[in-house]
């Protein structure tokens, strides 16, 4: 007579073996695609935009405006303080 717990163990072992075989096949397929230079087709990423709606890389115009703002504030430290206070108000 076969012990029911042994049947469960055998079933679990078989499932694990099948899962490993499937995973191994998927990894091999992925590696083969990588070797051939094939990749999943994805949508092109959109340009990153900072939190203020300004592009992440500042342009000359943005830098000139920042320079004017610092001059109006009197020093870079005061300009930073003003910006931090503005952030607190917008939250």
SERO-4910 file (N, C-alpha, C, O; in steps of 0.05 Angstrom, whole numbers):
BEGIN
 pado doro    nc1    nc2    nc3   cac1   cac2   cac3    cc1    cc2    cc3    oc1    oc2    oc3
  Unk    A     17    -23      0      0      0      0     18     25      0     38     26     14
  Unk    A     10     45    -16     25     70    -18     15     90      3     -9     94      6
  Unk    A     34    102     16     28    122     36     19    147     23     32    157      4
  Unk    A     -4    159     31    -14    183     18      5    207     20      7    223      1
  Unk    A     20    209     41     39    231     44     62    227     23     72    247     13
  Unk    A     69    203     17     90    198     -3     80    206    -31     96    217    -46
  Unk    A     55    202    -36     43    210    -62     44    241    -64     51    251    -86
  Unk    A     38    255    -43     39    284    -43     68    294    -47     73    313    -61
  Unk    A     87    280    -34    115    288    -38    123    283    -66    136    300    -78
  Unk    A    116    260    -78    123    254   -105    111    275   -125    124    284   -143
  Unk    A     86    282   -120     72    302   -137     86    329   -135     90    343   -155
  Unk    A     94    337   -111    107    362   -107    135    362   -121    142    382   -133
  Unk    A    149    340   -119    175    338   -132    172    340   -162    188    353   -176
  Unk    A    151    326   -173    147    327   -202    140    356   -211    150    365   -231
  Unk    A    123    370   -196    116    397   -203    141    415   -202    144    432   -220
  Unk    A    158    412   -182    182    428   -180    200    422   -203    212    441   -214
  Unk    A    202    397   -212    220    390   -234    209    403   -260    225    413   -276
  Unk    A    183    402   -264    171    414   -288    176    444   -287    182    456   -308
  Unk    A    172    457   -264    176    486   -262    205    493   -268    210    513   -281
  Unk    A    224    477   -258    252    482   -264    258    479   -293    273    495   -305
  Unk    A    246    459   -306    251    455   -334    240    478   -351    253    487   -369
  Unk    A    216    487   -344    205    510   -358    222    535   -354    228    549   -373
  Unk    A    230    540   -329    246    563   -323    273    562   -338    283    582   -349
  Unk    A    285    538   -339    310    534   -353    307    540   -383    324    552   -395
  Unk    A    284    531   -394    279    535   -422    275    565   -428    285    575   -448
  Unk    A    261    579   -410    257    608   -414    283    623   -412    288    642   -427
  Unk    A    300    615   -393    326    628   -390    344    623   -415    357    642   -425
  Unk    A    343    599   -425    359    592   -449    349    608   -473    365    618   -488
  Unk    A    323    611   -475    311    626   -497    319    655   -495    326    668   -515
  Unk    A    317    666   -471    324    694   -466    354    699   -473    361    719   -485
  Unk    A    371    681   -464    399    684   -469    405    682   -499    423    696   -509
  Unk    A    391    665   -513    395    662   -542    387    688   -557    401    697   -575
  Unk    A    364    699   -549    356    725   -560    376    747   -555    382    763   -572
  Unk    A    387    747   -530    407    767   -523    432    763   -540    443    783   -549
  Unk    A    441    739   -544    464    734   -560    460    743   -589    479    751   -603
  Unk    A    436    740   -599    430    749   -626    425    779   -629    422    789   -651
  Unk    A    424    792   -606    419    821   -606    390    828   -608    383    851   -614
  Unk    A    373    809   -603    344    815   -604    334    823   -576    343    812   -556
  Unk    A    317    842   -576    305    851   -550    275    853   -553    264    853   -575
  Unk    A    262    854   -530    233    857   -531    227    885   -542    242    904   -537
  Unk    A    206    886   -558    199    912   -568    184    928   -547    164    919   -535
  Unk    A    194    951   -542    182    969   -521    177    996   -533    190   1004   -553
  Unk    A    159   1010   -521    154   1037   -530    177   1054   -522    190   1050   -502
  Unk    A    184   1073   -539    206   1091   -532    199   1107   -507    177   1115   -503
  Unk    A    219   1111   -490    215   1126   -465    211   1155   -472    225   1166   -489
  Unk    A    193   1167   -457    189   1195   -461    211   1211   -447    225   1201   -429
  Unk    A    214   1236   -455    235   1253   -444    229   1259   -415    206   1266   -408
  Unk    A    249   1255   -398    245   1261   -370    241   1290   -365    255   1307   -377
  Unk    A    221   1296   -349    215   1324   -343    216   1327   -313    206   1310   -298
  Unk    A    229   1348   -304    232   1353   -275    205   1359   -262    184   1361   -276
  Unk    A    205   1363   -236    180   1367   -222    167   1394   -229    143   1397   -226
  Unk    A    182   1413   -239    171   1439   -245    161   1441   -274    153   1462   -282
  Unk    A    163   1419   -289    155   1420   -317    177   1429   -335    173   1433   -359
  Unk    A    201   1432   -324    224   1441   -340    240   1416   -346    243   1398   -330
  Unk    A    251   1415   -371    268   1392   -378    291   1388   -357    300   1407   -346
  Unk    A    299   1363   -353    319   1356   -333    346   1370   -339    360   1377   -321
  Unk    A    353   1373   -365    378   1386   -372    372   1416   -377    357   1422   -396
  Unk    A    383   1433   -360    376   1462   -363    388   1473   -389    410   1467   -397
  Unk    A    372   1491   -402    381   1504   -426    394   1531   -418    393   1538   -394
  Unk    A    406   1544   -437    418   1570   -431    397   1590   -421    403   1605   -403
  Unk    A    373   1589   -432    352   1607   -423    345   1603   -394    342   1622   -379
  Unk    A    343   1578   -386    337   1571   -358    359   1580   -340    354   1591   -318
  Unk    A    384   1576   -348    407   1585   -332    407   1615   -329    414   1626   -308
  Unk    A    401   1630   -351    400   1659   -350    379   1668   -330    383   1687   -315
  Unk    A    355   1656   -331    334   1663   -313    342   1657   -284    336   1673   -266
  Unk    A    355   1635   -280    364   1628   -253    384   1648   -243    384   1656   -219
  Unk    A    402   1657   -260    422   1677   -253    408   1703   -245    416   1716   -226
  Unk    A    388   1712   -261    373   1736   -254    359   1733   -227    359   1752   -211
  Unk    A    348   1710   -222    334   1705   -196    354   1707   -173    347   1719   -152
  Unk    A    377   1696   -176    398   1697   -155    406   1726   -151    409   1735   -128
  Unk    A    409   1741   -172    416   1769   -169    395   1785   -155    401   1803   -139
  Unk    A    369   1779   -160    347   1792   -147    346   1786   -117    340   1803   -101
  Unk    A    353   1761   -110    353   1752    -82    377   1763    -67    376   1765    -43
  Unk    A    399   1768    -81    423   1779    -68    445   1759    -65    468   1766    -65
  Unk    A    438   1733    -61    458   1712    -59    446   1685    -65    422   1682    -64
  Unk    A    463   1666    -73    452   1639    -79    438   1627    -55    418   1612    -58
  Unk    A    449   1632    -31    436   1620     -7    408   1630     -3    390   1615      4
  Unk    A    404   1657     -7    378   1668     -3    359   1658    -25    335   1655    -20
  Unk    A    369   1654    -49    353   1643    -71    343   1615    -64    320   1608    -69
  Unk    A    361   1599    -53    354   1572    -45    333   1572    -23    314   1557    -24
  Unk    A    337   1590     -4    317   1593     18    290   1601      7    269   1590     15
  Unk    A    290   1619    -12    264   1627    -24    251   1604    -38    226   1600    -36
  Unk    A    266   1588    -53    255   1565    -67    244   1545    -47    223   1533    -52
  Unk    A    259   1540    -25    249   1521     -5    223   1530      8    206   1514     13
  Unk    A    221   1556     13    196   1567     24    173   1564      5    151   1557     12
  Unk    A    179   1568    -21    159   1565    -42    149   1536    -43    125   1531    -46
  Unk    A    168   1517    -41    160   1489    -41    141   1483    -18    122   1468    -21
  Unk    A    147   1494      6    130   1489     29    102   1499     25     82   1486     33
  Unk    A     99   1522     12     73   1534      6     57   1518    -14     33   1518    -13
  Unk    A     71   1505    -32     57   1490    -54     48   1463    -45     32   1451    -59
  Unk    A     58   1453    -23     50   1427    -13     23   1429     -1     12   1409      8
***
